[in-house]
Amino acid sequence: MIKELLNKELDNFLDNLSKKELEDMVSLHLAPNYEPLPVWIKSGKGSKMYDIDEREYIDFIGCYSALSHGHLNEKIIERVIKQIQRLTLTGRHVIYPELALFSKVLAEYTGLEMVLPMNSGAEAVETAIKVARRWGYMVKKVEQDKAEIIVMERNFHGRTTTIVGFSTEETYRKGFGPFTPGFKLVKFGDINEIKKVINKNTVAVLLEPIQAEGGVHVPYDGYLKDVRRLCDENDILMILDEIQTGMGRTGKPFAYMWENIKPDLLTVGKALGGGIMPVSAVCGKREILSLMTPGSHGSTFGGNPLACAIGIESILEMERKKLDKEAKEKGDYLIKKLKEIDSPKIKEIRGKGLLTGVEIKKEFGTGKKLAKILLKYGVITKETHLTTVRITPPLIISYEEIDEGVERFKKGLSEL
């Protein structure tokens, strides 16, 4: 294959591969850690995707919030082209202007003071865990190797060994132990559950403002404020994972802003990469992130010049187009349209902004089954936690596309 490709134009070669050839490559050479929907996507633009047969689909999943700006956002693509011709990668053994500006812009956008750049969301969470433990030992004076972090049932923070170790999803854990100790699980959305497990070794509470992967579960109004108050009273760090809920998704730049509080540490990712490449970071208070001294943490690609340029442009596009405001108004509209669907198959509709979950009653089938049916009607979405399908389209989706998507959703639902 390599010798054949040496004499071919890659775009043409890809376009001329048959479904059978593609399926053979996947079955023989790709580890089966995903079970994708039976559709071969060739291209995307805005809120639409197109398969290898040129069939159009409304993108109702938006790569789990990573495509908030839409497919191939023009401003971000322009910035990528310019940056590729300037500088892409150096490593952190040198300093470059893009990194300085990215740190300043992201700190300002999040309302925090300092930034530690990484690549994927899971890396950002792993980094936040390291930072919290170091703070616990150096500042709170917790006995060495005794630090504990309180986490939530139904959480999703990534797939690394440490993170799946405190997941309550058995599929994520099976066959990967032994797991890292130091985590205590409590019920999400119940402040009294957190109170019960706090002790002298507790260094942090780690949670998502809304559990997206967990089924789009929204806690009661004031929950984050209650967590903030509890952390302050017990000298504990509040760590918010806003990898999916951040960058305008819920109707504010970050979901914590709905409650007028600030976390001590904040993990960001997904849409920060503008739908182009993985870009993530831990943002936080200066006195906490300053504890990460030279040699304590690092990444070859974390905060590279290209990633920094993309991150800056992604934030600027959020501000130019007021995408948080768009998410609030379109999200309210989407939930209203979904609630107008008269179907005994719907158990509950949950969400905030353009982060929405539709839970199906178990007797009618699964979210996966519905997602496959929806392909026939030109809608791409994804199930989570068996009976819930997520609707998290790009924030640039039009009202007309929302209307059309909901109509197609109704047709698919009637077939379930």
Secondary structure, 3 states (H helix, E strand, C coil): CHHHHHCCCHHHHHHCCCHHHHHHHHHHHCCCCCCCCCCCEEEEEECEEEECCCCEEEECCHHHHCCCCCECCHHHHHHHHHHHCCCCCCCCCCCCHHHHHHHHHHHHHHCCCEEEEECCHHHHHHHHHHHHHHHHHHHHCCCCCCCEEEEECCCCCCCCHHHHHCCCCHHHHCCCCCCCCCEEEECCCCHHHHHHHCCCCEEEEEECCCECCCCCECCCCCHHHHHHHHHHHCCCEEEEECCCCCCCCCCCCCHHHHHCCCCCEEEECHHHHCCCCCCEEEEECHHHHCCCCCCCCCCCCCCCHHHHHHHHHHHHHHHHCCHHHHHHHHHHHHHHHHHCCCCCCEEEEEEECCEEEEEECHHHCCHHHHHHHHHHCCEECEEECCCEEEECCCCCCCHHHHHHHHHHHHHHHHHC
